[in-house]
């Protein structure tokens, strides 16, 4: 049935999305870890972040903005359940803010503003935690939606089987009446 095909499509996409979310969060956390290491290194040396180091830290962060824009666009086009969309939208926004905050930290480190860099790194950590929570909530909404749709499909299948059983009983009854009438007319 078309409903089963839709459920199968959503069910197949869910494990892929389930695996993509932790991978995406791991890349975000890796960028934050590299930023923290660079901060520790520059403060231990007592000097500012060099331009080439700042660019090396900034490139992966800005490259991820392309995927965020793609996520933002796909939110409108995807068959994501309506209960999942607000969580995804919030996750996209907090991820964008985390990336911008990490870039602020890089710029502060480059300019030698240690206090601003510390605040930016802490804020980015907080935003990434919020992103992770929103992605987990979105995942929960998707699973709940999938289970709900499967329950509706099961209910529909049971209704169809009940109707089929009723039609079989009715057909058997009509066949018996027809045989009785034919037998009565031919042999009486």
N, C-alpha and C positions, 0 to 999 in steps of 0.2 A: 504494500500500500504506500501511497505517497507519504503518509505520516511516519511510517517505519523508515522510509528512505531518509527523511529529514532527521529523524532521531539517530540513525546510523551515521549520517554526516556530522552531526553535532558531537556524537560520542567519539568519532574518530578524531575530530579536531581538538577535543578536550585534552586527551593525553599529550598531544603535541604542544598545546598551550601550557599544560601543566609542567612540561619539561623546559619550555622556553622561559617561563617566569623565573625559576631559580638561576638559570644561566644568565639571564639579563641582570638580575640582582647581584650575582657574583662579579660581573664586569663592573658594575657600579661600585661595589665594595672594594674591588681591586684598584680602581682609580683613586678612591678615598685613601686606601692604604699607601699607594705610591705618593700621594699628596702628603700624608702624615710622615712618611719616611723622609721625603724631601725637606719638610719643615724641620724635623729633628736634625737632619744633616746640616742645614743652613744655620740653624741656631747654635749647633755645637761648634761650627766653624767660626761663628761670630760675624758672618757676612750675609749679604743678600743673595737671593736666587739669581743665577745668571740667565740671560735671555734665552739661550738655547735649551736650558733646563726647563724654563717656564713654557717654552713652545712644546717640548716633549711631554710635559704634564698636561698641557691644554688640548693637544690634538685628540687624544681618545675621548675627552669630555665633549669637545665640540662635535666630533664624529657621531656621538650618540644622540645629539640633537636631531640628526636626520631621522633616526629610528623613532624618536619621540614624535616628530611631525607625522611620520607614517602611521604611528599608533593613533594619533589624534584624528587623522583622516579616516582610518579604518574603523574607528568607533562609530562613525556615522553610516558606514557601508556594511559593517559586519552583521551577521545574524546573532549577535550577542543578545542575551536576554535583557529585557529592560531593567531588571533589578541589578544586573551586573554593570551596566553602563556608568552609573554615578561613581561606583568604586574605581572603575578603570579611568574615568575622567579625572578623578581626584588623584589617582596614582600618577597619571601623566603630568598633571600640574606640579605635584610635589617633586617628581623626578626632574622636571625642568628647573624648578627652583633650586634643587640640590646641585644640579650641574652649574647653574649660574653662580651659586654660592661658592662652589669649588673653584670656579674661575676667579671669583673675587679673592679667594684665599691665595691663589697663585699670584695675582697682581699685587696683593699686599705683601707677600713674601718677596716678590721682585723689588718692591719699593722699600723693603726693610721695615715695614710696619708690623712688628711681631704680634702685638696685641690684637690688631684687626684680623690677622691671619688665624690666630687661635680661635677667636669668636666665629669666624667664617667656617673653619673646619668643624667646630662643635655644632654649629647650625646645620651644616651639610650632613653630619652624622644623624642628627635628629630628623631631618627631612627624609633621609634614606630609610630610617626606621619607620617613619610614617608611610612612605611608599610601599615598603614591604607589608605593612599591616593592611593597606588598601588593596594590594594585589592578593593577599590571602583572603580578604573579604570578597573580592571579585571572584576568586576561585570557588569559594564556598557558595556564592550565589549561582555560579554556573552549574555546580554539582547539584544543588537543590532544584534548579530549573530542569536539569536532565532527568532527575528522579521523578519530578512531577510529570514531565511529558511521557516518561515511560509508564507511569501509573495510568495516565489517561489512555495511552495506547493499549495497555492491558485491559482496561475497562471496556474500551471499544471492541477489542477482539472477543471479549467475553459476551458482549451484547450481540455481536455478529454470530457467534457460535450458538447462542440461545435462539436467535431468529432462525438459523439454519435447522436447528433441532425441531423447532415448532413447525416449520415448513415440511420437514420430513414426516413428522407425525400426521400433519394435515394431508400430505400426499398419500401416505399409507392408508389413512382413513378413506380418502376419495377412491383409491384403487380398490379397496375392499368393497365399497358401495358399488362401484362400477362392475366388479366381478359378480357380485350378488345379483345386480339388475340383469346383466347379460345371462347369467345362469338361470334366473327366474324366467326370462323371456324365451330362452331357447328350450328349456326342458319342462315347461309347464303348459 
